[in-house]
Amino acid sequence: MKFLADQNFPRACKDLLDEFDHTLWEPNYDPNTGLSDEWLFAQAQEQNAVFLTTDKDFFHTVPLIYPRHAGVIVITLARPNRDGILKKLRWGLVFIQSNPIADHVILLRDHRVLYSKRIGEP
């Protein structure tokens, strides 16, 4: 499975994704230029890549605006740090082995997991 991480997501996620036989796809861009989350999400969809982000707004907006997408994993922690984010990502990668990610958004918090249903799904 292919993933795209937003600019705030730890690049160390590449090694973790490799462990699960996934790949981290990175679009070509000028690293000195800030990229909008919307642009990155669009790039993820063009590549059929699951979007990794720490921006919790994606949990609420993506299911309403995009009925079809490759999937999103949002990780928001009270005290975000690289190790905490990677620990939650590991949990999320195990979760999607037995739960669909396409057209779904997973929000991983310190002590809570929210899994969006696809629009029209019971």
C-alpha positions in Angstrom: 0.0 0.0 0.0 1.2 3.5 -0.7 1.2 6.4 1.8 1.8 10.1 1.6 2.7 12.0 4.8 2.0 15.7 5.3 5.0 18.0 6.1 4.5 17.8 9.9 4.5 14.0 10.0 7.8 12.4 11.1 9.8 11.1 8.2 10.8 8.2 10.4 7.5 6.7 9.4 9.2 5.4 6.3 11.0 2.7 8.2 7.8 1.7 10.0 5.9 1.5 6.7 8.7 -0.6 5.2 8.2 -3.1 8.1 4.6 -3.5 6.9 5.6 -3.8 3.3 4.1 -0.4 2.5 5.8 2.5 0.8 6.1 6.2 1.5 5.5 8.3 -1.6 6.8 11.8 -1.6 5.8 14.3 -4.2 8.4 16.5 -5.9 8.3 20.0 -4.4 10.6 22.8 -3.2 11.3 21.9 0.4 11.6 25.7 1.2 8.0 26.2 0.2 5.1 25.5 2.6 2.5 23.2 1.0 -1.2 23.3 1.7 -2.8 20.3 3.2 -5.3 20.4 0.4 -2.6 20.2 -2.2 -1.0 17.3 -0.4 -4.3 15.5 0.0 -4.9 15.9 -3.8 -1.5 14.5 -4.5 -2.3 11.5 -2.3 -5.5 10.9 -4.2 -3.8 11.1 -7.6 -1.3 8.4 -6.4 -4.1 6.4 -4.6 -2.1 6.8 -1.4 -3.3 6.8 2.2 -2.8 10.3 3.6 -1.0 10.5 7.0 -1.5 13.7 9.0 -1.5 15.3 12.4 -4.3 17.7 11.4 -7.5 16.5 13.1 -9.7 18.7 10.8 -9.2 15.9 8.2 -11.2 13.5 10.3 -14.3 15.8 10.1 -13.9 17.3 6.6 -12.7 14.4 4.3 -15.8 12.2 4.7 -18.1 15.1 3.9 -16.2 16.5 0.9 -14.7 13.3 -0.6 -17.0 10.3 -0.6 -14.2 8.3 -2.4 -10.6 8.5 -1.4 -7.6 6.2 -0.6 -8.0 6.7 3.1 -6.6 9.0 5.9 -4.9 8.3 9.2 -5.0 11.2 11.5 -2.8 11.1 14.7 -3.4 13.8 17.3 -1.8 13.6 20.7 -1.8 15.9 23.7 2.0 16.0 23.6 3.0 15.1 20.1 6.4 13.7 19.5 8.0 11.4 17.0 8.0 8.3 19.1 4.3 8.8 20.2 3.2 9.4 16.6 5.1 6.3 15.4 3.6 4.2 18.1 0.1 5.2 17.1 0.9 4.7 13.5 2.1 1.1 14.2 -1.3 0.5 15.9 -3.1 2.0 12.9 -1.2 -0.2 10.4 -2.2 -3.3 12.4 -5.8 -2.0 12.4 -6.0 -1.6 8.7 -4.8 -5.1 8.1 -8.3 -6.3 9.1 -10.4 -3.1 8.5 -10.8 -1.2 5.3 -9.0 2.1 4.9 -10.3 3.1 1.5 -13.0 5.8 1.9 -12.4 5.8 5.7 -10.7 8.1 8.1 -9.1 6.9 11.3 -8.4 9.3 14.1 -5.9 8.0 16.6 -5.7 10.0 19.9 -3.9 9.3 23.2 -6.6 7.0 24.6 -9.2 6.9 21.9 -9.7 5.7 18.3 -12.4 7.0 16.0 -13.1 5.3 12.7 -15.3 7.1 10.2 -17.9 5.2 8.2 -18.2 5.7 4.6 -21.2 7.9 3.7 -24.2 5.7 3.3 -22.6 2.8 5.2 -24.7 1.4 8.1 
